[in-house]
Amino acid sequence: MSSLPVDVLAGAVAGGTAIMYAGLGETISERAGVINLGTEGCMLGGALAAYAATATSGSPWVGVLAGIGAGAALAAVHALLVVTRRANQFASGLTVMFLALGITSLFGAAYVGRQIDSLDPWAVPGLSEIPALGEILFDHDPLTYLSFVVGPAVWWLLYRARPGLLVRAAGEHSEVLLVHGYSTTVIRYVAVVVGGGLCGVGGAQLAIAYSNAWFEGMTVGRGFIAVALVIFAAWNPLRIMAGAYLFGAALALSPALQARGYGINQFALDAIPFVVTLLVLALLGRRTLLAAPDELRRVFETRTT
Amino acid sequence: MPAQLTPDEAAVRTAAASTTTTHGGPATAVATATATGPGAAAPEKAAGAPPSAEVAADESRLAALGGGVARWLAALGGAFAIFTLFLLVKGANPVQVYADMWTSTFTNQPSIEQIFIKAAPLLLGALAVVVPARAGLINVGGEGQILIGAVAAGGIALAFDSSLGGGLVIVLMTVGAMAAGAAWAGLAALLRLTVGINEAVSTLLMNYIALDILLYLIYEPWKDPNGTGQPTSAELADAAKLPYLGTTSIPVSIVFALVATVVVAALLRYTAWGFRLRVVGGNPEAARRAGLPVALLLASAMVVGGALAGLAGMVHFAGVEYKLRTGITTNFGYIAFLASWLARHNPVSVVLAALALAAITVAGDSLQIDANLPAATVNILMGLVLIAVLGWTARRKSNGGAKR
């Protein structure tokens, strides 16, 4: 058994990846001014679709594509409700979560206990030999390696590329888009659906790489952790990566301690992501909120009547 | 009290008028965002004065009612049509499934009783959304406040149910659970008023903290030493369980919930507090200029909401569960949140919304037993109904938005 810190950090990377994908997806969506509390549902949908497609086709990569599709489809329902029908974003997101809970339990029952050809960890030759660091970073499943690239890519896309500029404009000054002949509606749809697709990858990683199993409600709140993570990271994809590992470490700590015979109540640790997010918000206060996209702040300030 | 209202009201009206007309830049943003609230509420009040306008308003309301019913029927029809498609894709016979759902949900006494049993915490949880919504606050934290209420009731039960009389324990649990829920929600209000954390965000995060507190307690300090299997707390003493209504097996929870509904509706409609909440919810800036204690009003709305959710946790614990266990709430808080939206935050319609969602939940059991589909399948139906109602029953947003 490797040392405790290495164990926890390796667990943080493995367990934080699903949260990271979902957080990155949620960031894109929120940058365009749409908060999606259905993240939990998009992850669940992605998890089942990936698992089922892998079981049926025999290829985990087909599974990943199916996961993207399911996450995107569920997010599209949210987009339809909030962008076109102008429903309240919180109510719509939770509705999508229940829809996904229902759909995955209806179609998922057949896949409980099915064996699949999963995405196995693959140690990177050479790099995985580095003491400590090798085990922490380079002995994981392919989706985890992919996330090392996707995080910076999302950052680049949002801050250095034209599509990202449009997304951010939709979240900050939608009237500017109008002046330049773009449709805020289309951009928001794209952002929410792409974000849902990334949540679906997170679900896929959970089902076919991390747990290698499907069971009802298997995301157990990771989607909500992702929503917390986005706020914690102040809508910045690079901080999302760091935050995902921090939250992943909190989740990995108690199994690692228990494996060493320390009796520890894991629920005290499970609360860490939420407590830490609240503390960060309290300490940074309004500054964090100021980092929020304008249109998103408007959602929070919308009267409920 | 009512005499005191008039100057407030007048001041608010003028202030509201001035904020919406004079400020160009930021106010327009606020005005669009809040168009559904103050825009709809203020003119309606103003129009109430001359009787002729009232008659006209009644007529247009009647016409709107007809249109509303048609819209609702179309939307719900769409929801059921899509659910039928899901059943077909799954290979189930929809006619059979609907028939089974109907007979096993509405034609036997135990199921009908189940609807009322499930409706009680849903109704209280929905009221916990209604009251803050009146002040423009979004309480997504019903789930956590319900859990904390149940935890408080459970703790009081563990401490006293063997030493004190049953009735006294029930009173203590009620007070304790309401206080705990109020404190949990009050913390969110405090965070908003001091460091500016949005209450929708903080209440959502605190749901999971509450859940972890519950799990922490039942896995260690409060674990029933004689229990087997999944950890739970020790069972509530028989004397402290909520009694049943007459000869039914419905605990008095539903009475608690209905009384709370009447009280909340009356408070919101007939007291200065209720009126001021609406003013704050409609236009906080105007309320501030009119000299209303905005911070205090926001906090009070949140605290009252939390107390109602705490009560929901208590009635569910002492009326149904008797033990604290994992999954004690099964998303009640979130379903209640959606019930409040279903009822457009109207404290009377919320009764119907809670009963409807409770019926859908109970129908899930029949799906499992009769149609051999997972019980959670009804979440699809619930989701579709909510999508239909949220997206397709509101009046067009362009002319003032949904009523209330």
Contacts between the chains, C-beta under 8 A, distances in Angstrom:
chain1	res1	chain2	res2	distance
A	37	B	140	7.8
A	37	B	204	7.5
A	77	B	387	6.9
A	80	B	391	7.2
A	81	B	387	6.3
A	81	B	390	6.1
A	81	B	391	4.8
A	85	B	390	7.3
A	85	B	391	3.6
A	85	B	392	6.9
A	86	B	397	5.0
A	87	B	390	4.1
A	87	B	391	5.2
A	87	B	394	7.7
A	88	B	341	6.6
A	88	B	390	7.1
A	90	B	138	6.0
A	90	B	140	5.9
A	90	B	200	6.0
A	90	B	337	7.8
A	91	B	337	7.2
A	91	B	338	6.2
A	91	B	341	4.3
A	91	B	386	7.5
A	91	B	390	5.7
A	92	B	387	7.8
A	92	B	390	6.0
A	92	B	391	7.8
A	94	B	140	7.9
A	94	B	334	5.3
A	94	B	337	6.3
A	94	B	338	6.0
A	95	B	338	6.4
A	95	B	383	5.4
A	95	B	386	4.3
A	95	B	387	5.7
A	95	B	390	6.4
A	96	B	383	7.1
A	97	B	334	7.5
A	98	B	331	7.8
A	98	B	334	7.5
A	98	B	335	7.7
A	98	B	338	7.5
A	98	B	379	4.6
A	98	B	382	5.5
A	98	B	383	4.4
A	98	B	386	7.2
A	99	B	379	6.9
A	99	B	380	6.1
A	99	B	383	3.0
A	99	B	384	6.9
A	99	B	387	7.2
A	100	B	383	7.8
A	101	B	376	5.8
A	101	B	379	4.5
A	101	B	383	8.0
A	102	B	376	5.9
A	102	B	377	5.6
A	102	B	378	6.6
A	102	B	379	3.1
A	102	B	380	3.3
A	102	B	381	7.2
A	102	B	382	7.1
A	102	B	383	5.9
A	103	B	86	7.3
A	103	B	380	5.7
A	105	B	374	4.3
A	105	B	375	7.8
A	105	B	376	3.6
A	105	B	377	6.0
A	105	B	379	7.1
A	106	B	86	6.7
A	106	B	90	5.9
A	106	B	373	6.3
A	106	B	374	6.2
A	106	B	376	7.7
A	106	B	377	4.4
A	106	B	380	6.4
A	107	B	90	7.0
A	108	B	374	7.9
A	109	B	374	5.2
A	216	B	374	7.2
A	216	B	376	6.4
A	221	B	208	6.0
A	224	B	204	6.9
A	224	B	207	7.8
A	224	B	208	6.4
A	225	B	208	7.8
A	227	B	204	7.1
A	228	B	204	7.9
A	228	B	205	5.5
A	231	B	201	6.0
A	265	B	216	5.4
A	265	B	219	5.9
A	265	B	220	5.3
A	267	B	212	4.4
A	267	B	213	7.7
A	267	B	215	4.1
A	267	B	216	4.1
A	267	B	219	6.5
A	268	B	212	7.1
A	268	B	216	5.7
A	270	B	208	7.8
A	270	B	212	5.0
A	270	B	215	7.6
A	271	B	208	6.8
A	271	B	209	5.0
A	271	B	212	3.8
A	271	B	213	7.4
A	273	B	208	8.0
A	274	B	205	4.5
A	274	B	206	7.2
A	274	B	208	4.7
A	274	B	209	5.1
A	274	B	212	7.9
A	275	B	209	6.2
A	277	B	205	5.8
A	278	B	191	7.3
A	278	B	197	7.2
A	278	B	202	6.3
A	278	B	205	5.5
A	278	B	206	7.5
A	278	B	209	7.9
A	281	B	191	7.7
A	281	B	195	7.2
A	281	B	197	4.7
A	281	B	201	7.2
A	281	B	202	7.5
A	282	B	191	6.4
A	282	B	195	4.8
A	282	B	197	6.4
A	285	B	195	4.2
A	285	B	196	5.4
A	285	B	197	7.5
A	286	B	195	7.4
A	286	B	196	4.4
A	289	B	196	5.9
A	289	B	197	7.6
A	289	B	198	6.9
A	298	B	29	6.7
A	298	B	33	4.9
A	300	B	138	7.8
A	300	B	198	4.5
A	300	B	200	6.1
A	300	B	201	7.5
A	301	B	30	7.5
A	301	B	33	6.1
A	301	B	34	7.9
A	302	B	33	5.2
A	302	B	34	6.9
A	302	B	36	7.9
A	303	B	33	7.5
A	303	B	34	4.6
A	303	B	36	6.4
A	303	B	37	3.7
A	303	B	38	7.5
A	303	B	136	4.5
A	303	B	281	5.8
A	303	B	282	6.9
A	304	B	37	7.8
A	304	B	133	4.1
A	304	B	136	6.1
A	304	B	137	7.3
A	304	B	138	5.7
A	304	B	281	7.3
A	304	B	345	6.4
A	305	B	36	6.0
A	305	B	37	4.1
A	305	B	40	7.3
A	305	B	41	6.9
A	305	B	133	6.9
A	305	B	134	7.6
A	305	B	136	7.2
A	305	B	278	8.0
A	305	B	281	6.0
A	305	B	282	7.2
A	305	B	345	6.7
A	305	B	404	5.9
